[in-house]
Amino acid sequence: MRIALFITCVADTLFPEVGQATVRILERLGHEVVFPDQQTCCGQMHLNSGYRDEAARLGRRFRSIFAEYDAVVSPSSSGVGTVREELGMENVFELSELLVKKLGVENVGARFPATVAYHPTCHSLRVTKVGDAPLRLLQNVRGLELVEQANADECCGFGGTFALKNAETSTAMLEDKCAALEASGARWCTALDSSCLLHIGGGLSRRGSQTRAIHLAEILAST
């Protein structure tokens, strides 16, 4: 299958290794991955801040670039959720749902010998609704021990601009999330959104925690 890669602003700017990992996974499975270099922001940040007209212009640009592909993948449930909800583009998939739900793959040949807790982000739970696709993939990673965290489905406190506009509340939510992750005994916390992992990883680091944040794509790309 020929698959187009959609990279979010956060991944492009701060986590390019996540996009690279996504490509490695899909190419390992025999797919051709292309990167439309005309792509820019999908408009999510503008939408979150109330700039609907600007977001709509970016959305139209996004559609013109990606509509021709049978499948578009992004390692971001929030980015995918935005373009699906706002633009109605059903050919856009978050990585785990593309693998499990569209391609029927649960074992990508990964190896990651460590204890890992999965944090279901708000977008993955309520917008893209990926279900247990990430867990199925993690359960088939050699050497990986999946551990549970208390109140796993509670928000980490990031929420796009929420963390900036409501910093005290966001920080309190983050503290609860970090405490739960530490109590789980996990060496790593994984999720589908780099933005949430940036927030969680920063909180863990400030606590001097031994737990670290890592994107699901990076785990699945490991061999």
N, C-alpha and C positions, 0 to 999 in steps of 0.2 A: 504494500500500500504506500502511496505517496502522501506524506503527512506534512502539513505546514506547521512551523513552530511559532507560537505567539508568546513573546516575552514581555512581561510587565515592566513598568518603570522601575519598581523596586528591585526586581531580579537583574535588570540590565545595569543598574547603577551600583548596587551593593552586593549582589549574589550571582555573578555570571557563571559560577561553577554549577549552579542548579540547572541552568539551561543546558550547559555542556553535558551534565549527567543525564538529562532527559534524552538528548540526542544519542548518547552511548547506549542507553537501554533499548531504544527503538531500533537502532541500527543492529544491535546484537540479535534482535528478533527478526531481522531481515527486511526491515522497512526502509524506504527512502525518506529522509527528512530534509525539507527545504526551508530556508529562512527568507521570507519576503523582506528585503531590506528597505522597502518603503514604509514599513510599519512605524507608527509612533504611539503615543499614549492612547489608550482606549477610551479615556474620558472619565474613568472611575473617580479619580481624585477631584475633578471638577464637579461631578455629580454629588459627591459626598459633601461638598462645600456650598452647594446651592447654585452653582453656575450651570444651569440646565442647557442654555443655548450653546455655550461653549462645548459642553459635553456632547450635545447632539451633533455638532459639526465634526467632532472627533469620531463619533460613532459612525457617521456616514462614511468617513474616510476609511475606518476600520472595515466596514462592510465591503467597500469597493476593492479592498486589497485581498480579503480572505474569503469572499463568497464563492470563488471559483473552485475551492478545494473540497474534496470529499470529506476530509477530516482535518481539523485544526486542533492542536494540543497545546496546553499551557500548564506549567507546574504551579498553578495558582487557582484555587477554587473561587477566590474573590474576583479575580479578573474574568474568569469564565462565567461566573454568576452574573456579573455586570452585563457582559455582551449578550448573554442568552436572555436575560430578563428585559433589558432595554432595547435590544435590536432583534430579538426573536431568532437568533442564529443557532439552529439546532445542530450544525456541523462542528461546533466548538466543544471540546471536551477537556476536563481536568485529567491529568496524567493517569491517576489510578482508575478512573471510570473508563477511560479509553482502553486501558489494558484489560480490565476485568469484564466490563460490560459490552464493549464493542468488539474487541479482539479475542475475548475468551481466554485470556492468559492470566494465570495466578502465580506461576513460578517463572521468574525472569532469569534464573541462574545466578542469583546474588548470594554473597557470603558476607556476613557481618557479625562476628562473634562478640556479642555484648548484650547487656540488658537494656531494653528499650520500652519507653512508655509512649503511647500514641495520644496526642492531643487533638480531638476533633474540633476544628475551628468552626466559628459560627456560620460562615458561608457554606462550608462543606456539609454542615448539618441541616441548614434551613433553606439554602438557595440551590446549590448544585445537587444536594441530597445524594451524596456518593454512597451512603449506606456503609456496608462492611467491606467495600472494595479495598481500602487501604489495609485493613486487618488481614484479609485473605492473602494479600501480597506479602505482608510482614511475616505471616505464619509459615510461608514457604521460603524464607531466607535462611540459609544454612548457618547454624551457630547462633542465631538470634533468639533471645529469650524475651518474650513479650510480657511485660508486667502491667498490672492495673494501677491506676491512680484514683484516689477518691474524687468524686464529683467531676469526673473527666469532661463532661459536656458543659461545664460552666465556662463562660467567656474569660479569656486571659486579661481583658481590659484594654486591648489595643483599639479595635474598632475604628480604624482609619483616623480621622481627625478627632475622634472622641478622646483619644489619649492626650491630645494637645489642649482641647477645650475643657476637659474635665480631668485634669491631671491628678488631683487627690483621689478621686473615686477610682480612676484607672490604676493608680499605684496600689490602692488597697486590694483591688481585684487581682492584680499581678502577684502581690504577696501571698494571697491564698493559693494561687496556681503554683507558684514556686514551692511553697511548703508541701503541697500535695505531691508534687513531682519528687521532691527529696524523700518524702516518707515512703514512696513507692519502691525506693531502692534502685531506680533506673539510673544507668550511666548516661543515657541519652534520652532526650525528648524529641520526638519527631512529629511533623504535621505537614499539611499540604500548602501552607501559605508562608512565604518568607517574611512577610510583614509581622505576623504573629510570632514567628520564631525569633525575629529581631527583638521584639518586645520581651519575650520570655527569656531569651538568651542574655539580654542585658540585665534583667532582674536576677537571674541565677548568678551571673558574674559578680554583681554588686554584693550578693550575699556570701561570696566566696565559696559557692557550691561546687561540688564535684560533678554535678549533673550538667550536661551541655546540650545545646540545641542543634539539630541537624534536619535538613529537609528530607522527606521521603525519597525523592529522586536520588539523592546522594547515597542513601542506603541501598536502593535497588541497583545502582550502578556499580556497587562494590563487588569485587570478585576475589 
